[in-house]
């Protein structure tokens, strides 16, 4: 039996010949329990896939190859949408079969019961990937996350030892040394993409690790602050490369419905790295041991280097170089824990199909490809608003002043509490907890709502900080307001500017949009790192005033201009699936039979498809 989707509300039949492949289970309605499912494209091309494999193909097709925090909601919505879509096809075929064999189709109650049961069965199968994590994937996540940990560590490492590093330095010299981290960042982000394409994802990660080692060694052995500034540029370069490479690498290794979870883990690695730098400061931030704080960058990177034999190459990159790559197939088998070669080949088709749909035109390469993609995005009025909103939010992400806290919290807390490092560490710990809270909220709330709460909460926190520093409240209230400020950042302005790109842009635009966002974010980061000491010197207790203005403008922009960016609902996604596949014919959609069957051999498929060709003739 076969069926074809013709509208968003109905799944109407389009009759085709049934193909029987191998042996299957019997029971239930039995309308095609002995027939393998496959899909037929409008051009006659036939692909042999089970309903579960069809669902996985859609997930690969619709979700970007990026590990991004908060992507779990879209992953689940897509799984729900396809499960309902496939269950409708299954129920339709069951109804057709009963009518053709008994003269009486399913009644409305039977249809509803089967639709619900098959939808839940397929949804359970699709989301089982999120509970099936292999050892090679775990090692890949841990090793790659060390890069993000190192990047986070170097965001905050200059904070605690500032009084002891070459005492007598000027405010300008120190702010340049801190901001130098952001000078290297955008260059690392740009070159990381080129390295990843030329050397492979694994090769680019190893090169970045070596740069961390070199930068850490130079910084720890530096004879002057000028050399430390140069080393910060090198470490910033490695950190910028990490922020690009790690999401791409892990996104290409992980199955689609694990990319959000893994992205969240890498974000945790970053914020834990910030906290670790604060904790280490209690032991090493003094006149005799401060160099060891800088040397830890190299030690962490060297430890990662020891683990690189467990670091696999990206199968997507290998297949992009050679679609017949045996190495890619071997890696896929290890990553997914497959037993059958047929399962591996199906997964290869998912990779190749998704890579093709998420790539720009083949005749556009390099910078011309990027310019073409930007022109296309700005040509579409609806997409244009998203592009502008993404850029505005990236500016707000940094000009909200969050990195002024992580770069200079010691300077800010000086005079607020007896030991500024205690305040800095407390803020680092709250940052970690707030990251976890953000994960829970992003599954429940709209993106626009979270951005408004985030910007409003940060704005009010800035007002309280200023009032506390002016003496209207106690100094401990200022500390609490900074903690509130960081917490509100993590639930909205921190992750959502990046999440919007992964959720709302077409797959082929995600890489370009993410690249432009990354460049703008690092540039704004540089100005915050460079200028805040001067702002603090000039404005004193009003130093958070400029950040409050930015946050107020961000709130107004979000309230008045920004559309809800949470993504489409399962019902809307299902309607999009119907439209997308309106010229596709589905044969033998049997979810219940799929759950009890084993993968067919290539010979069985060949015989079945040959039989279909003979009947068509």
C-alpha positions as CSV (number, residue, x, y, z in Angstrom):
1,X,0.0,0.0,0.0
2,X,1.1,3.6,-0.5
3,X,0.1,7.1,0.4
4,X,0.9,10.7,-0.4
5,X,0.4,13.9,1.6
6,X,-1.4,16.6,-0.4
7,X,-2.3,19.2,2.2
8,X,-1.6,20.3,5.7
9,X,-4.9,19.0,7.1
10,X,-5.4,15.8,5.2
11,X,-3.2,12.9,4.1
12,X,-4.8,11.6,0.9
13,X,-4.0,8.3,-0.9
14,X,-2.1,7.9,-4.1
15,X,-2.2,4.3,-5.1
16,X,0.9,2.5,-6.1
17,X,1.9,-1.2,-6.3
18,X,3.0,-2.8,-3.1
19,X,6.5,-4.3,-2.9
20,X,7.2,-7.1,-0.5
21,X,10.7,-7.5,0.8
22,X,12.1,-10.3,2.8
23,X,10.3,-11.6,5.8
24,X,8.6,-9.5,8.5
25,X,6.5,-9.9,11.5
26,X,2.8,-10.7,11.4
27,X,0.0,-9.6,13.7
28,X,-2.2,-6.6,14.2
29,X,-3.8,-5.5,11.0
30,X,-1.1,-7.2,9.0
31,X,-1.8,-5.0,6.0
32,X,1.9,-4.7,5.1
33,X,3.7,-6.3,8.0
34,X,5.5,-8.5,5.4
35,X,6.3,-5.5,3.2
36,X,9.2,-3.1,3.6
37,X,8.5,0.7,3.5
38,X,10.1,3.0,1.0
39,X,9.6,6.4,-0.6
40,X,9.3,7.4,-4.2
41,X,10.3,10.8,-5.4
42,X,8.5,12.8,-8.1
43,X,11.4,11.9,-10.5
44,X,10.9,8.2,-9.9
45,X,13.9,7.9,-7.6
46,X,13.2,5.3,-4.9
47,X,14.8,5.2,-1.4
48,X,14.3,2.3,1.0
49,X,13.7,3.6,4.5
50,X,11.7,2.5,7.5
51,X,9.4,5.1,9.1
52,X,12.0,5.5,11.8
53,X,14.7,6.1,9.2
54,X,12.5,8.6,7.4
55,X,12.1,10.5,10.7
56,X,15.8,10.6,11.3
57,X,16.3,11.8,7.7
58,X,14.0,14.7,8.4
59,X,15.8,15.6,11.7
60,X,19.1,15.6,9.9
61,X,17.6,17.7,7.1
62,X,16.0,20.3,9.4
63,X,18.5,20.7,12.2
64,X,21.9,22.4,11.6
65,X,25.1,20.5,12.2
66,X,25.8,22.6,15.3
67,X,25.8,21.8,19.0
68,X,23.9,24.8,20.3
69,X,22.5,25.2,23.9
70,X,18.7,25.3,23.9
71,X,18.2,23.5,20.6
72,X,16.4,20.6,22.5
73,X,12.9,22.3,22.0
74,X,13.2,22.4,18.3
75,X,14.5,18.8,18.2
76,X,11.5,17.6,20.2
77,X,9.0,19.6,18.2
78,X,10.4,18.1,14.9
79,X,10.2,14.6,16.3
80,X,6.6,15.1,17.4
81,X,5.7,16.6,14.0
82,X,7.1,13.8,12.0
83,X,5.7,11.1,14.3
84,X,2.2,12.6,13.8
85,X,2.8,12.9,10.1
86,X,4.0,9.3,9.7
87,X,1.2,8.0,12.0
88,X,-1.4,9.7,9.7
89,X,0.1,7.9,6.7
90,X,0.2,4.6,8.6
91,X,-3.4,4.9,9.7
92,X,-4.5,5.8,6.1
93,X,-2.8,2.7,4.7
94,X,-4.3,0.6,7.4
95,X,-7.7,2.0,6.5
96,X,-7.1,1.3,2.8
97,X,-6.0,-2.2,3.5
98,X,-9.1,-3.1,5.6
99,X,-11.4,-1.6,3.0
100,X,-9.8,-3.5,0.2
101,X,-9.8,-6.9,2.1
102,X,-13.0,-6.7,4.1
103,X,-15.0,-4.0,2.3
104,X,-15.1,-2.0,5.5
105,X,-12.5,0.5,6.6
106,X,-11.6,1.7,10.1
107,X,-14.2,3.6,12.0
108,X,-13.3,7.0,13.5
109,X,-12.6,5.6,16.9
110,X,-10.2,3.0,15.5
111,X,-8.5,5.6,13.4
112,X,-8.0,7.9,16.4
113,X,-6.7,5.0,18.5
114,X,-4.3,3.8,15.9
115,X,-3.1,7.4,15.1
116,X,-2.3,8.0,18.8
117,X,-0.6,4.7,19.3
118,X,1.5,4.8,16.2
119,X,2.5,8.4,16.8
120,X,3.7,7.6,20.4
121,X,5.5,4.5,19.2
122,X,7.5,6.3,16.5
123,X,8.2,9.3,18.8
124,X,9.7,6.9,21.4
125,X,11.9,5.3,18.7
126,X,13.0,8.7,17.4
127,X,13.9,10.1,20.8
128,X,15.7,6.9,21.9
129,X,18.8,8.3,20.2
130,X,18.9,10.8,23.0
131,X,19.3,8.0,25.5
132,X,21.8,6.0,23.4
133,X,25.2,7.5,23.9
134,X,28.3,5.5,22.9
135,X,31.7,5.7,24.5
136,X,33.4,7.2,21.5
137,X,30.9,10.0,21.5
138,X,31.4,10.6,25.2
139,X,35.1,10.9,24.7
140,X,34.7,13.3,21.8
141,X,32.4,15.5,23.9
142,X,34.8,15.5,26.9
143,X,37.9,16.2,24.8
144,X,36.4,19.0,22.7
145,X,34.8,20.5,25.8
146,X,38.2,21.0,27.3
147,X,38.8,23.7,24.6
148,X,35.7,25.6,25.8
149,X,36.8,25.1,29.4
150,X,40.2,26.6,28.5
151,X,38.5,29.5,26.7
152,X,36.4,30.2,29.8
153,X,39.4,30.0,32.1
154,X,41.2,32.6,30.1
155,X,38.2,35.0,30.2
156,X,38.6,35.3,33.9
157,X,42.2,34.4,34.5
158,X,43.5,38.1,34.5
159,X,41.1,39.1,37.2
160,X,42.6,37.8,40.5
161,X,46.4,38.3,39.9
162,X,46.1,41.9,38.6
163,X,47.8,43.5,41.7
164,X,50.7,41.1,41.5
165,X,51.5,41.0,37.8
166,X,54.3,43.5,37.2
167,X,53.2,46.0,39.9
168,X,53.1,49.6,39.0
169,X,51.5,49.1,35.6
170,X,49.0,51.8,34.4
171,X,45.3,51.3,34.0
172,X,45.7,51.7,30.2
173,X,48.4,49.0,30.0
174,X,46.4,46.5,31.9
175,X,43.2,47.1,30.0
176,X,45.0,46.6,26.8
177,X,46.4,43.3,28.1
178,X,42.9,42.2,29.1
179,X,41.3,43.4,25.8
180,X,44.1,41.8,23.7
181,X,42.2,38.5,24.3
182,X,39.4,39.9,22.1
183,X,41.9,41.0,19.4
184,X,42.9,37.5,18.6
185,X,39.3,36.1,19.0
186,X,37.8,37.2,15.7
187,X,40.8,36.2,13.7
188,X,40.7,32.7,15.3
189,X,37.0,32.5,14.5
190,X,37.6,33.4,10.8
191,X,40.6,31.0,10.3
192,X,39.0,28.2,12.2
193,X,36.5,27.6,9.4
194,X,39.2,27.5,6.8
195,X,41.3,25.1,8.9
196,X,38.3,22.9,9.5
197,X,37.7,22.6,5.8
198,X,41.3,22.0,4.8
199,X,42.7,20.0,7.7
200,X,39.5,18.3,8.9
201,X,37.7,19.1,12.2
202,X,40.1,16.9,14.2
203,X,43.1,18.5,12.7
204,X,41.8,22.0,13.3
205,X,41.1,21.1,17.0
206,X,44.6,19.7,17.4
207,X,46.1,22.9,15.9
208,X,44.0,25.0,18.3
209,X,45.2,22.9,21.2
210,X,48.9,23.6,20.3
211,X,48.1,27.3,20.1
212,X,46.8,27.2,23.6
213,X,49.9,25.5,24.7
214,X,52.2,28.0,23.1
215,X,50.2,31.0,24.3
216,X,50.1,29.7,27.9
217,X,53.8,29.1,27.9
218,X,54.6,32.6,26.6
219,X,52.3,34.2,29.1
220,X,53.7,32.3,32.1
221,X,57.3,33.1,31.1
222,X,56.7,36.7,30.0
223,X,59.4,39.2,31.2
224,X,57.0,42.1,30.8
225,X,53.4,43.1,30.5
226,X,53.9,43.8,26.8
227,X,54.8,40.1,26.3
228,X,51.7,39.1,28.3
229,X,49.6,41.3,26.0
230,X,51.0,39.5,23.0
231,X,50.3,36.1,24.6
232,X,46.8,37.2,25.3
233,X,46.3,37.8,21.6
234,X,47.5,34.3,20.9
235,X,45.3,32.7,23.5
236,X,42.3,34.8,22.3
237,X,43.0,33.5,18.8
238,X,42.8,29.9,20.1
239,X,39.6,30.8,22.1
240,X,38.0,32.3,19.1
241,X,38.8,29.2,17.0
242,X,37.4,27.0,19.8
243,X,34.0,28.8,19.9
244,X,33.6,28.0,16.2
245,X,35.2,24.6,16.0
246,X,33.7,22.9,19.0
247,X,30.0,23.5,18.1
248,X,30.7,22.4,14.5
249,X,32.7,19.3,15.4
250,X,30.3,18.0,18.1
251,X,27.2,18.9,15.9
252,X,28.6,16.7,13.1
253,X,29.4,13.8,15.4
254,X,26.1,13.8,17.5
255,X,22.8,12.5,16.2
256,X,20.3,15.4,15.6
257,X,18.3,15.0,18.8
258,X,21.5,15.2,21.0
259,X,22.9,18.4,19.6
260,X,21.1,20.7,22.0
261,X,22.1,18.6,25.0
262,X,25.7,18.5,23.9
263,X,25.7,22.2,23.2
264,X,24.5,22.8,26.7
265,X,27.4,20.7,28.0
266,X,29.9,22.8,26.1
267,X,28.3,26.0,27.5
268,X,28.7,24.5,31.0
269,X,32.4,23.8,30.3
270,X,32.8,27.5,29.4
271,X,31.2,28.9,32.6
272,X,32.9,26.2,34.8
273,X,36.2,27.4,33.3
274,X,35.4,30.9,34.4
275,X,34.6,29.7,37.9
276,X,37.8,27.5,38.0
277,X,40.0,30.6,37.3
278,X,38.4,32.3,40.3
279,X,38.9,29.4,42.6
280,X,42.5,28.9,41.5
281,X,43.1,32.6,42.3
282,X,42.8,31.8,46.0
283,X,45.9,29.7,45.8
284,X,47.9,31.2,43.0
285,X,47.0,34.9,42.9
286,X,50.0,36.2,44.8
287,X,53.4,37.7,44.1
288,X,55.2,34.4,43.9
289,X,52.8,32.0,42.1
290,X,50.9,34.2,39.6
291,X,52.8,32.7,36.7
292,X,51.4,29.3,37.6
293,X,47.9,30.6,36.9
294,X,48.9,31.4,33.4
295,X,50.8,28.1,32.9
296,X,47.6,26.2,33.7
297,X,46.4,27.1,30.2
298,X,49.2,25.1,28.7
299,X,48.8,22.2,31.3
300,X,45.1,21.9,30.4
301,X,45.8,21.9,26.7
302,X,48.6,19.4,27.1
303,X,46.2,17.1,29.0
304,X,43.8,17.4,26.1
305,X,46.6,16.5,23.7
306,X,47.2,13.2,25.6
307,X,43.6,12.3,25.0
308,X,43.6,13.0,21.2
309,X,44.0,9.3,20.2
310,X,40.4,9.0,21.3
311,X,39.4,12.0,19.2
312,X,37.6,10.8,16.0
313,X,37.4,12.8,12.7
314,X,34.0,14.2,11.7
315,X,32.3,11.7,9.4
316,X,30.5,14.6,7.7
317,X,33.9,16.1,6.7
318,X,35.2,12.7,5.5
319,X,32.0,12.1,3.4
320,X,32.3,15.6,1.9
321,X,35.8,14.7,0.7
322,X,34.8,11.2,-0.5
323,X,31.2,10.0,-0.4
324,X,32.6,6.4,-0.5
325,X,35.0,6.9,2.4
326,X,35.4,3.6,4.4
327,X,36.8,5.6,7.3
328,X,33.7,7.7,7.6
329,X,31.6,4.5,7.7
330,X,33.8,3.0,10.3
331,X,33.5,6.1,12.5
332,X,29.7,6.2,12.1
333,X,29.5,2.6,13.1
334,X,31.5,3.4,16.3
335,X,29.6,6.6,17.1
336,X,26.1,5.1,16.7
337,X,26.8,1.6,17.9
338,X,25.4,0.1,14.8
339,X,25.4,-3.7,14.2
340,X,24.5,-3.9,10.5
341,X,26.2,-2.4,7.5
342,X,22.8,-1.4,6.1
343,X,22.2,0.8,9.1
344,X,25.6,2.5,8.4
345,X,24.7,3.1,4.8
346,X,21.4,4.6,5.7
347,X,23.1,7.0,8.2
348,X,25.6,7.9,5.4
349,X,22.6,8.9,3.2
350,X,21.3,11.0,6.1
351,X,24.6,12.8,6.3
352,X,24.9,13.3,2.5
353,X,21.3,14.5,2.1
354,X,21.5,16.9,5.0
355,X,24.9,18.3,3.9
356,X,23.5,18.9,0.4
357,X,20.3,20.7,1.7
358,X,22.3,22.8,4.1
359,X,25.0,23.9,1.7
360,X,25.0,27.0,-0.5
361,X,25.1,26.6,-4.3
362,X,28.1,24.6,-5.5
363,X,29.2,27.4,-7.8
364,X,29.6,29.8,-4.9
365,X,32.7,29.4,-2.9
366,X,34.6,31.3,-0.2
367,X,33.8,34.9,0.4
368,X,31.5,35.1,-2.7
369,X,29.4,32.4,-1.2
370,X,29.1,34.3,2.1
371,X,28.2,37.5,0.2
372,X,25.6,35.7,-1.8
373,X,24.0,34.2,1.3
374,X,23.9,37.6,3.0
375,X,22.3,39.1,-0.1
376,X,19.6,36.4,-0.2
377,X,18.8,36.8,3.5
378,X,18.4,40.6,3.2
379,X,16.3,40.2,0.1
380,X,13.6,38.3,2.1
381,X,11.7,40.8,4.3
382,X,10.9,38.2,6.9
383,X,14.4,36.9,7.1
384,X,15.9,40.4,7.0
385,X,14.2,41.2,10.3
386,X,15.7,38.1,11.8
387,X,19.2,39.1,10.5
388,X,18.9,42.6,11.9
389,X,17.6,41.3,15.2
390,X,20.4,38.8,15.5
391,X,23.0,41.5,15.0
392,X,21.2,43.9,17.4
393,X,21.1,41.1,20.0
394,X,24.8,40.3,19.5
395,X,25.7,44.0,20.2
396,X,23.4,43.9,23.3
397,X,25.0,40.7,24.4
398,X,28.4,42.4,24.9
399,X,27.4,46.1,25.5
400,X,25.2,44.9,28.3
401,X,28.5,44.8,30.1
402,X,28.6,41.2,31.1
403,X,32.3,40.7,30.3
404,X,33.2,43.8,32.2
405,X,32.1,41.8,35.3
406,X,34.2,38.7,34.3
407,X,37.2,40.8,33.2
408,X,37.3,43.3,36.0
409,X,35.1,42.1,38.9
410,X,38.2,42.4,41.2
411,X,38.4,46.1,40.3
412,X,34.7,46.6,40.8
413,X,34.4,44.8,44.1
414,X,37.5,46.6,45.5
415,X,36.0,48.6,48.4
416,X,32.6,46.8,48.1
417,X,33.8,43.8,50.1
418,X,36.9,43.0,52.1
419,X,38.2,40.4,49.7
420,X,37.2,41.1,46.1
421,X,38.1,37.6,45.1
422,X,35.3,36.2,47.3
423,X,32.8,38.4,45.4
424,X,34.3,37.3,42.0
425,X,34.1,33.6,42.9
426,X,30.5,34.0,44.2
427,X,29.5,35.6,40.9
428,X,31.3,32.7,39.0
429,X,29.3,30.1,41.0
430,X,26.0,31.9,40.4
431,X,26.9,32.1,36.7
432,X,27.1,28.3,36.6
433,X,23.8,27.8,38.5
434,X,22.1,30.4,36.3
435,X,23.2,28.5,33.2
436,X,21.4,25.4,34.5
437,X,18.3,27.5,35.2
438,X,18.4,28.9,31.7
439,X,18.3,25.4,30.3
440,X,15.0,24.7,32.1
441,X,13.5,28.0,31.2
442,X,14.3,27.7,27.5
443,X,12.3,24.5,27.3
444,X,9.2,26.3,28.7
445,X,9.3,29.9,27.7
446,X,9.3,31.9,24.4
447,X,12.5,33.4,23.3
448,X,11.1,36.9,23.1
449,X,9.7,36.6,26.6
450,X,13.0,35.5,28.0
451,X,14.8,38.3,26.3
452,X,12.4,40.9,27.8
453,X,12.8,39.4,31.3
454,X,16.5,39.2,30.8
455,X,17.0,42.8,29.6
456,X,14.5,44.2,32.2
457,X,16.1,42.3,35.0
458,X,19.6,43.3,34.1
459,X,18.4,47.0,33.7
460,X,16.9,47.0,37.2
461,X,20.0,45.3,38.6
462,X,22.2,48.0,37.1
463,X,20.0,50.7,38.7
464,X,20.3,49.0,42.1
465,X,24.1,48.7,41.7
466,X,24.4,52.4,41.0
467,X,22.2,53.3,43.9
468,X,24.1,51.0,46.2
469,X,27.5,52.5,45.1
470,X,26.0,56.0,45.8
471,X,25.2,54.9,49.3
472,X,21.5,54.5,49.1
473,X,21.8,50.8,49.9
474,X,24.5,48.8,51.7
475,X,27.5,47.4,49.8
476,X,26.2,43.9,50.2
477,X,23.1,44.9,48.2
478,X,25.5,45.9,45.4
479,X,27.0,42.4,45.5
480,X,23.5,40.9,45.4
481,X,22.6,43.1,42.4
482,X,25.6,42.0,40.5
483,X,24.6,38.4,41.1
484,X,21.1,39.2,39.9
485,X,22.6,40.9,36.8
486,X,24.6,37.8,35.9
487,X,21.7,35.5,36.5
488,X,19.3,37.5,34.3
489,X,22.0,37.5,31.5
490,X,22.2,33.7,31.5
491,X,18.4,33.2,31.0
492,X,18.2,35.4,27.9
493,X,20.8,37.7,26.5
494,X,23.5,35.1,27.0
495,X,22.3,32.1,25.0
496,X,19.4,33.3,22.9
497,X,21.2,35.5,20.3
498,X,23.1,32.3,19.3
499,X,20.1,30.1,19.6
500,X,18.0,32.2,17.2
501,X,20.5,31.5,14.5
502,X,20.3,27.8,14.9
503,X,16.5,27.7,15.3
504,X,15.2,30.2,12.8
505,X,17.5,30.4,9.8
506,X,17.4,27.9,7.0
507,X,20.2,25.3,7.3
508,X,22.1,26.7,4.3
509,X,22.3,30.2,6.0
510,X,23.2,29.1,9.5
511,X,27.0,28.9,9.0
512,X,27.1,32.4,7.4
513,X,24.8,34.0,10.0
514,X,26.8,32.4,12.8
515,X,30.1,33.6,11.4
516,X,28.9,37.2,11.1
517,X,27.4,37.0,14.6
518,X,30.7,35.7,16.0
519,X,32.7,38.5,14.4
520,X,30.4,41.2,15.7
521,X,30.3,39.7,19.2
522,X,34.1,39.5,19.5
523,X,34.5,43.1,18.2
524,X,32.1,44.4,20.8
525,X,33.8,42.3,23.4
526,X,37.1,44.0,22.6
527,X,35.7,47.5,23.2
528,X,34.1,46.5,26.5
529,X,37.4,44.9,27.7
530,X,39.4,47.9,26.5
531,X,37.2,50.8,27.7
532,X,35.6,49.7,31.0
533,X,38.5,50.6,33.3
534,X,38.4,54.1,31.8
535,X,34.6,54.2,32.2
536,X,35.0,53.0,35.8
537,X,37.6,55.7,36.5
538,X,35.6,58.5,35.0
539,X,32.1,57.6,36.2
540,X,32.8,55.9,39.5
541,X,29.6,54.7,41.0
542,X,27.8,55.5,37.7
543,X,30.0,53.0,35.8
544,X,27.0,50.7,35.1
545,X,25.0,53.6,33.8
546,X,26.0,53.1,30.1
547,X,25.1,49.4,30.4
548,X,21.7,50.3,31.8
549,X,21.0,52.5,28.8
550,X,21.9,49.7,26.4
551,X,19.7,47.3,28.3
552,X,16.7,49.7,28.3
553,X,17.1,50.1,24.5
554,X,17.3,46.3,24.2
555,X,14.1,45.8,26.1
556,X,12.3,48.4,23.9
557,X,13.6,46.8,20.7
558,X,12.5,43.3,21.9
559,X,9.1,44.6,22.9
560,X,8.3,46.7,19.9
561,X,10.3,45.1,17.0
562,X,11.4,41.6,17.6
563,X,9.1,38.8,16.6
564,X,8.7,35.6,18.7
565,X,11.6,33.5,17.8
566,X,10.9,30.3,19.7
567,X,10.3,28.4,16.5
568,X,7.3,26.8,15.0
569,X,4.9,24.5,16.9
570,X,4.7,20.7,16.1
571,X,1.5,21.4,14.2
572,X,3.1,24.1,12.1
573,X,6.1,21.8,11.5
574,X,3.8,19.0,10.5
575,X,2.1,21.3,8.0
576,X,5.5,22.2,6.6
577,X,6.4,18.5,6.2
578,X,3.2,17.9,4.2
579,X,4.0,20.8,1.9
580,X,7.6,19.8,1.6
581,X,6.8,16.2,0.7
582,X,3.6,16.8,-1.4
583,X,5.3,15.1,-4.4
584,X,6.6,12.2,-2.5
585,X,4.8,8.9,-2.5
586,X,5.1,6.7,0.6
587,X,4.9,2.9,0.3
588,X,4.1,0.4,3.0
589,X,4.2,2.8,6.0
590,X,3.9,0.4,8.9
591,X,5.2,1.8,12.2
592,X,4.1,-1.3,14.2
593,X,5.8,-3.7,11.8
594,X,8.9,-1.5,11.8
595,X,9.4,-1.9,15.5
596,X,9.5,-5.7,15.2
597,X,11.5,-6.0,12.0
598,X,15.3,-6.3,11.3
599,X,17.1,-4.3,8.7
600,X,16.8,-5.9,5.2
601,X,19.9,-6.9,3.3
602,X,21.0,-5.1,0.2
603,X,20.0,-8.2,-1.9
604,X,16.4,-8.1,-0.6
605,X,16.1,-4.4,-1.5
606,X,17.6,-5.0,-4.9
607,X,15.1,-7.8,-5.6
608,X,12.2,-5.8,-4.4
609,X,13.0,-2.7,-6.4
610,X,13.6,-4.8,-9.5
611,X,10.2,-6.3,-9.1
612,X,8.6,-2.9,-8.9
613,X,10.4,-1.8,-12.0
614,X,9.1,-4.9,-13.9
615,X,5.5,-4.2,-12.8
616,X,5.7,-0.6,-13.9
617,X,6.8,-1.7,-17.3
